[in-house]
């Protein structure tokens, strides 16, 4: 397929310390086949100086194509993604967290199945491949694998990392979904809904993972795990 632009959706909440660092990484990566970058940042009503950090960065780096949107009230990561996805104009859309857990240098790996196999969706898996993975929480890993297993059982997919941030879509696929979840239920909901698209081509690529601790700003909690369980049942069984 012809890919002119990659839309990079960046939901941000209280990321004043890292937002400029991830934007630097996005700016520095050279995409294959001269693909252009469109960065869509959605600030989900941060309480810190995320807004100032973003506007300063945009002023100092005009060569990076950034569209910036703000929520007037905090709605959740999923809601920020809904806003960003609706604003995307590139042929391909990828999700990028504002922290430093995922490496934009791997966009090119995620893009290859779109060229080589006419993929519709590509997931980046933290649990396959030989790339670096920071060792952190045992129970988080077990939880992720359990959620993936339950999701697979109902979607009939064989993903290894349903909860991954790195999901890349053809724009018409992701914009064609009626997404509801406003927090971390986005992952199981979008997986359930793409699995129901007839003859959809889903691929998975091994990626690195530089996870952070709660002291370093990690936000997901056990409550979000239970919500994910509910979403797996809700969007697969109804």
C-alpha positions as CSV (number, residue, x, y, z in Angstrom):
1,X,0.0,0.0,0.0
2,X,1.0,3.6,-0.4
3,X,1.9,5.2,2.9
4,X,2.6,9.0,2.9
5,X,2.1,9.8,6.5
6,X,2.2,8.0,9.9
7,X,-0.1,9.6,12.5
8,X,1.4,9.2,16.0
9,X,-1.3,9.6,18.7
10,X,0.2,10.7,22.0
11,X,-2.2,10.8,25.0
12,X,-0.6,12.8,27.9
13,X,-1.5,13.2,31.5
14,X,1.0,14.7,34.0
15,X,4.0,14.0,31.7
16,X,5.9,17.4,32.0
17,X,9.2,15.5,32.9
18,X,9.2,13.2,29.9
19,X,7.0,14.6,27.1
20,X,9.9,16.5,25.5
21,X,12.1,13.4,25.6
22,X,9.6,11.2,23.8
23,X,9.0,14.0,21.2
24,X,12.7,14.1,20.6
25,X,12.8,10.4,20.0
26,X,9.9,10.7,17.6
27,X,11.6,13.6,15.8
28,X,14.8,11.8,15.4
29,X,13.5,8.5,13.9
30,X,13.8,8.3,10.1
31,X,10.8,6.4,8.8
32,X,11.2,4.0,5.9
33,X,10.2,5.0,2.3
34,X,10.3,8.7,3.3
35,X,7.1,8.4,5.3
36,X,6.2,11.7,7.0
37,X,5.2,12.0,10.6
38,X,2.0,13.7,12.0
39,X,2.1,13.9,15.8
40,X,-1.3,14.3,17.5
41,X,-0.9,15.2,21.2
42,X,-4.0,15.1,23.5
43,X,-3.4,16.6,26.9
44,X,-6.0,15.0,29.2
45,X,-6.3,18.0,31.6
46,X,-2.9,17.5,33.2
47,X,-2.5,19.0,36.7
48,X,1.2,19.7,36.2
49,X,3.0,21.8,33.6
50,X,2.5,19.3,30.7
51,X,0.7,22.0,28.7
52,X,3.6,24.5,29.0
53,X,6.1,21.8,28.2
54,X,4.3,20.9,25.0
55,X,3.7,24.5,23.8
56,X,7.4,25.3,24.4
57,X,8.5,22.2,22.5
58,X,6.3,23.1,19.6
59,X,7.7,26.6,19.5
60,X,11.3,25.4,19.6
61,X,10.8,22.5,17.1
62,X,8.6,23.8,14.3
63,X,10.0,21.2,11.9
64,X,8.1,18.4,13.7
65,X,4.4,18.4,12.5
66,X,2.5,18.5,15.8
67,X,-1.2,19.0,16.3
68,X,-2.1,19.8,19.9
69,X,-5.5,19.3,21.7
70,X,-6.6,19.7,25.3
71,X,-9.4,18.2,27.3
72,X,-11.0,20.7,29.6
73,X,-11.7,18.0,32.2
74,X,-9.8,14.7,32.8
75,X,-11.5,12.0,30.9
76,X,-9.0,9.1,30.8
77,X,-6.4,7.6,28.5
78,X,-9.0,6.0,26.3
79,X,-10.9,9.3,25.8
80,X,-7.6,11.0,24.9
81,X,-7.0,8.3,22.3
82,X,-10.6,8.7,20.9
83,X,-9.8,12.4,20.4
84,X,-6.4,11.8,18.8
85,X,-7.7,9.0,16.5
86,X,-10.5,11.2,15.2
87,X,-8.0,14.0,14.3
88,X,-5.5,11.7,12.5
89,X,-5.1,12.1,8.8
90,X,-2.2,9.7,8.0
91,X,-2.8,6.4,6.2
92,X,-1.4,4.6,9.2
93,X,-2.1,5.4,12.9
94,X,0.1,4.3,15.9
95,X,-0.4,4.8,19.6
96,X,2.5,6.2,21.5
97,X,2.5,6.8,25.3
98,X,4.1,10.0,26.5
99,X,6.5,8.2,28.9
100,X,9.7,6.4,27.8
101,X,8.5,2.8,28.0
102,X,8.3,2.3,24.3
103,X,10.9,3.1,21.6
104,X,9.8,5.1,18.5
105,X,12.8,3.7,16.7
106,X,10.7,0.5,16.3
107,X,8.0,2.2,14.2
108,X,9.8,0.9,11.1
109,X,9.5,-2.7,12.3
110,X,5.8,-2.2,12.9
111,X,5.4,-0.7,9.5
112,X,6.9,-3.5,7.5
113,X,3.9,-5.9,7.6
114,X,1.8,-3.1,5.9
115,X,4.2,-3.3,3.0
116,X,5.1,-7.0,2.9
117,X,1.7,-8.5,3.8
118,X,-0.9,-5.7,3.3
119,X,-1.6,-5.9,7.1
120,X,-4.6,-4.1,8.5
121,X,-3.3,-4.0,12.1
122,X,0.1,-4.7,13.7
123,X,0.6,-5.2,17.5
124,X,4.0,-4.8,19.1
125,X,4.6,-7.6,21.6
126,X,6.7,-7.2,24.7
127,X,6.8,-10.9,25.2
128,X,8.4,-12.1,21.9
129,X,11.7,-11.3,20.1
130,X,15.2,-10.5,21.3
131,X,14.9,-6.8,22.1
132,X,15.6,-5.4,25.6
133,X,13.0,-5.7,28.3
134,X,13.3,-4.1,31.7
135,X,12.6,-6.5,34.5
136,X,10.0,-5.2,36.9
137,X,6.7,-6.6,38.2
138,X,6.0,-10.4,38.3
139,X,2.3,-10.0,39.0
140,X,1.9,-7.4,36.2
141,X,3.4,-9.9,33.8
142,X,1.1,-12.6,35.0
143,X,-1.9,-10.3,34.8
144,X,-1.0,-9.2,31.3
145,X,-0.7,-12.8,30.1
146,X,-3.9,-13.8,31.8
147,X,-5.8,-10.9,30.2
148,X,-4.3,-11.8,26.8
149,X,-5.2,-15.5,27.2
150,X,-8.8,-14.7,28.1
151,X,-9.1,-12.2,25.3
152,X,-7.7,-14.7,22.8
153,X,-10.1,-17.4,24.0
154,X,-13.0,-15.1,23.1
155,X,-11.6,-13.4,19.9
156,X,-10.0,-16.6,18.6
157,X,-6.8,-14.7,18.0
158,X,-3.3,-15.9,19.1
159,X,-1.8,-12.6,20.3
160,X,1.0,-12.7,22.9
161,X,0.4,-9.1,24.2
162,X,-3.1,-7.8,24.0
163,X,-2.3,-5.0,26.5
164,X,0.6,-3.5,24.5
165,X,0.6,0.2,23.9
166,X,2.1,-0.2,20.4
167,X,-0.8,-0.9,18.2
168,X,-0.6,0.3,14.5
169,X,-3.7,0.5,12.3
170,X,-4.8,1.4,8.9
171,X,-6.6,4.7,9.6
172,X,-9.9,3.6,8.0
173,X,-9.9,0.5,10.3
174,X,-9.4,2.4,13.6
175,X,-11.6,5.4,12.7
176,X,-14.4,3.0,11.6
177,X,-14.7,1.5,15.1
178,X,-17.3,2.8,17.6
179,X,-15.0,3.0,20.7
180,X,-16.5,3.5,24.1
181,X,-13.9,2.9,26.8
182,X,-12.5,6.1,28.4
183,X,-9.7,4.6,30.5
184,X,-7.4,1.6,30.2
185,X,-10.3,-0.5,28.8
186,X,-9.3,0.7,25.3
187,X,-6.9,-2.3,24.8
188,X,-9.4,-5.2,25.2
189,X,-12.2,-3.2,23.6
190,X,-10.3,-2.4,20.4
191,X,-8.9,-5.9,20.2
192,X,-12.4,-7.4,20.5
193,X,-13.8,-5.0,17.9
194,X,-11.1,-5.5,15.3
195,X,-11.3,-9.3,15.7
196,X,-14.9,-9.1,14.4
197,X,-14.0,-7.5,11.2
198,X,-14.3,-10.0,8.4
199,X,-11.0,-11.2,6.9
200,X,-8.9,-8.6,8.8
201,X,-5.1,-9.2,8.7
202,X,-3.5,-8.8,12.1
203,X,0.2,-9.2,12.6
204,X,2.5,-9.1,15.7
205,X,6.1,-7.9,16.0
206,X,8.5,-8.2,18.9
207,X,9.4,-4.9,20.5
208,X,11.6,-3.7,23.4
209,X,10.1,-2.4,26.7
210,X,11.6,0.1,29.1
211,X,9.0,-0.1,31.8
212,X,8.8,2.4,34.7
213,X,7.9,2.0,38.3
214,X,5.1,3.8,40.1
215,X,7.7,6.2,41.6
216,X,8.7,7.0,38.1
217,X,5.1,7.8,37.0
218,X,3.4,4.5,36.1
219,X,-0.3,5.0,36.4
220,X,-2.1,1.7,35.7
221,X,-3.4,-0.2,38.8
222,X,-5.1,-3.4,39.8
223,X,-8.4,-1.7,39.4
224,X,-7.7,-1.2,35.7
225,X,-7.0,-4.9,35.5
226,X,-10.4,-5.8,36.8
227,X,-11.9,-3.3,34.3
228,X,-10.0,-5.0,31.5
229,X,-11.6,-8.3,32.6
230,X,-15.0,-6.7,32.4
231,X,-14.3,-5.3,29.0
232,X,-13.1,-8.6,27.6
233,X,-16.4,-10.1,28.6
234,X,-18.5,-7.1,27.6
235,X,-17.2,-6.6,24.1
236,X,-16.7,-10.2,23.1
237,X,-19.9,-11.8,24.5
238,X,-22.6,-9.2,23.9
